[in-house]
Amino acid sequence: NLKFWRNKMKKQLLIAAVAATMGTAAMADISITGNAEYKYTHTDNNTTNATTNAATTEVNVKIKGSHGDTTVYLDNEFTSSEVDGAGMDTENMYLKTKVGPLSVTAGNWAGSTSANTGEILDNARSSNKISVSAPAGPLKVGFWTTPGTGTSDGFTISGSVAGVNIGLKEASNQYTDINVSGEIAGVSYRLDNYDAEAATDDAFYGMVSKEFNGVTLTVNHIEAKKGATLTEDDGVFDAFDVDDVTYKITRVAAGMDIAGNAVTVAMQNSTEDNGADNDSVKVTAVRTLAAGMVVKGTFQSADNVTATGDTDTATLELDVSF
């Protein structure tokens, strides 16, 4: 009888252990989101008289798994259906957790254009980076490093003081960047001063925006001592983001709603290292359809971008999120 009860107890303990494990797994929260985009582009080069038509398809799948204070992110981008996997790119892949008062982020993730240096530098996706931050009154103090590289570490200070958002980023032996933003009397602003270790790499970015009778006017300006300093290629300056010879750009834009369409008209003037001036005009219209599809159409006329000639470019994008 004693042996019987021992075996019964073992079975009950085993069942309890399995049940506890299943209960723990059930507490984990997993979500899948993303979007699919089809884009058609027609380009006329007025200098070479060449005309091109192209189309791209992109599907982004974002997986997020949470358990307690820990969240894991995995973002995949699909741009073709090649069987060898060449059309799939694993982008952000990182975890965030809490250790007492410390917030920890570790893995591979991309920076944001709204953060320090965002419109100035290409904040490329980190590789095996770890960032630790902690609150300090109204501010947050952080440190990051990429082990083994010796060239990617520094600290950050961020927070809001008297309604002003402040961000300071110090990258060891590379640069110090100070970013302030906020709103005064209905005018939104952002100022970003990039002080590089090499004085010839210094740069500045500024933005002001205000709404007038349903029309939002925005002025963006960026300036460096040489074009090679400005490495961000997916920011607000569109046509002139992709070259390494433009050192100064001013953009003036007006955004408004026209019959349910979000319409933006933007004009830009840029200056290259050699003193050459280039201009562009871009009109964008975005509309959300009843089925959840977002349709975006653009037309841009740009001068001599990266010495390829004057171009007129029209695009049509179909985008749906899930």
N, C-alpha and C positions, 0 to 999 in steps of 0.2 A: 504493500500500500504506500509505503514511504517513497519507493521508486516511482510509483504511478503519480503521486502528487508532485514529485520533483520534475518529472517530464511535463506534466500539465503546466506547472509554473513556468518552465522554460518556454513552452509554446505561447503562454500568455505574454511573457516578456518580449518574445520575438514579435508577436502581433502588435504589441504596444509600440515597439521600436519602429516597425514598418509604418504604422499609422501616424506616428510622430513625424517620420520623414515625409510621408505624403502630405501631411498637413503643412509642413514647412514649405514644400514645393508649391502647394496651392496658394501660399501667401505671396509668392513672387508675382509681380505684375509685368506682363509683356505686351507691348503695343507695336503695331506695324503701321507706318504712315509713308507718304511719299507723293510723287507726282509723275505725270507723263507729259512730254512736250514734243510736238512736231513743229519744225521751223523751216519755212521756205524763204530763200534769199535770192533777189535779183539785183545784179550790179552792172551799172554802165560806167566804164572808164572813159571820160571825155578826152583824155590825153592820148590814149592808145586806140580809142574807138573799139575796144573789146567789150563784149557782153557775156556775162556768166550767169548761170542758174544753178542753184544748189539747194539741197534739202538735208536736214538732219533729224534724227529721232533720238530722244533721250528719256530714259526711265530711271527715276531715283527711288530707292527703297530704303527707308530708315527704320531700324529695329531698336527698340529701347526696352531694356529689362531692368526692373527695380525690385529691390528687396531691402526693407528697412531704410537706412540712410544711404544706401549704395545704389547707384544707377549706372548701367553699362550702355554705351551707344555704339552702334555699328551702322554706317551709311555706305550703301553701294550705288554706283552709277553705271548704268548700262547704255552703251551707245551703238552697239551692233549685235548681231546674232552669231558671231563667229564661234565655231565649236571649240576652239582652243582657248577660249576665255579672254582673248585679246580685247573684246569689247566691254569687259567688266573692269571697273576700277573701284577698289575699296578705298573710300575716302576717310572720313572721320572714324576713328576706332579708339575709344577711350572709356575710362570709368571715372566717376565722381563719388566721393564718400566723405564721411565726417569721422574725425578722430578727436573726441573731446571738443574743444573750441576751434580746432583746425579743420579747414575745408581742403580736401586733397583732390587734384585732378591728375590723372596719369594716362599716357598713351599718345595717340596721334590725332591732332585736331588743328583746324585752320583758324587763323585770326579773323577779326571782323573789321570792316571798313569804318565802323563807328567807334572803334577803340583807338588807343594811342597809335600814331603813325599810320592809321588805317587807309587814308587816301594818299599817303606819301610812299610807303613801302609795300611791297608784295609780302603780306604776312602769310607766307607759305605754310602748308601743313607741317606741323612739328613731327618729329620722329622720336618716339620713346622718351618723351618729355614728361617731367613731373613738376607740378605747381602746387605750392602750399600757401594758404592765406589764413589770416586770423583777424578778427575785429579789434579795432583800437579806437574806442570812442565812436565818433561819427564816421571814421575812416576804416578802410580795410588795407592791411599791409600784407604783401605777398612776396614770395621768392620762387623763381623757377630755374631749372637747369636741365640740360640734356646730357646725361652721364656719358663720359668717354670722348666728347667732342672738344671740350676745352674752350669753345668759342660761343657757346649759347647758354648764358646764364645771366641773371640780374634780379632786380626787385621792382615791385610796383607799389604805389600808394594811390588809393582811389576812394571816392566818397562824395558826399554833398555837404557843403558848408554855406549856410545862409542862402540857400536856394541856388548855389552855383555848383555844378558838377565838376570835380577836379580829378584829373588822372595824371600821375607821374610814372614814367617807365624809364628805368636805368638799365641799359644793356652793357655789361662789363666790357670796357675797352672798345665800345662801338658808338654809343650815342646816349643822350638824355633827351626825352621827349616829354613836353608838358602840354596837356590837353585840358581846356576849360570849355564848358558849354552851359547853356541855360536859356532863360527868357527874360527880357526886360520890356515892359510896356507892350506886350504882344509881339515883340520881335524875338524870334529864336536865333541863337548864335552858336557858333563853334569856332574855336581858335586852337590851332595845333602848331607848336613850335618845336622843330626838330633840330637839335644841336648835336652834330656829329663830331666824332673824335677828330676826323679830318675836316678842317674848317671849310674846305671846298665842297663838302657834301651837305652843308646846312640847307634847310628848307622850311617853308611855312605854308600852312593851309588855313583858309578862313571861309566861313559861310554865315550868311544872314538870310532870314526868311520872314515874311509877314503876309498876312491875308488882307486883301482890300476888296470888299464887296463881292466875295465869292471867288476871287482870283488870288492865288498864292504866288507871290513873287519871290524868287530865290536867286541870290548871287553867290557863286562859288569862285574862289581864287586860290591858285597854288603857284608857288614860285620857289625855284632852287637856284643854286649857282651854276649847275650844269644839268643837262637833261638826263644823264645816266643815273643821277640820284633818285629820280622818280620811277620806281619799279612797279608800283601798283598797276595791274593791267585789267582790272575789272571794277573800276570805281565809277565816279559820277561823270568823268570827262570823256567817256565814250571813245570817239574816233582818235583822240590824241593820247589815250591811255597806253596804247600798244607800242609806241616807239621809244627810243632811248636818246632822242636828240632834242625833244621839246622840253624847255626848262620853265616856261611860264604859260599859264592858261587862265583865262577869265570866262566864266559861264554865267549867262543870265537866262532864267527860265520863268515861264508863267504857266501855272497849272490851274485847270478849271473843269467844271462839269458841263458838258454840252449834250443835252438830250439823253442823259444816262450814260454817256461815255466820259471816262476820265481822260482828258486831253492835256498834253504838255507840249509847249513850244519852247525850244531851247536854242540859244545862239552862243557860239563860242569863238574866241579869238586866242590864238596861241603864237608863241615866238620860239624859234629854234635857236640852238647854240650859235649858228652862223648869222643870226639876225633876221632870217626869213619869217614872214608872218603868214599864218594860215587861218582860215575861217571855216566854220561849219554851221549849218542850220538843221535841226532835227525836230520832226513832228511825230508825236506818239499818241495813239488812241487805244484805250483799253476798255473792254466791255465784258461783263459777266453774263452768260446766257442762262436761261431758266434751267437747263440740264446740268448746270454746275461747271460747264466749260468756260474758260476765260480766253477771249480772243484779243490778241494784241497786234496792231499794225503800226509800222514805223516807216517814215521816209526821211532820209538824211542826205544832204548835199555837203560834201566836204572837199576842201582844197588840199591837194598835194600831200596827203597823209603818208608819212615815211617815204616820200619821194616816189610814190607809185602812180601819181597823177591825180587829177580831180575826178572824184567819183560821186555818182548818185546811187544810193542803195535803198531798196524797198524790201521790207520783211513782213511776213505774216506768221504769227505763232498761235498754235492751239495748245492750251495747257489745262490739265485737269488734276486736281489734288484728291488724294484718298487717305 
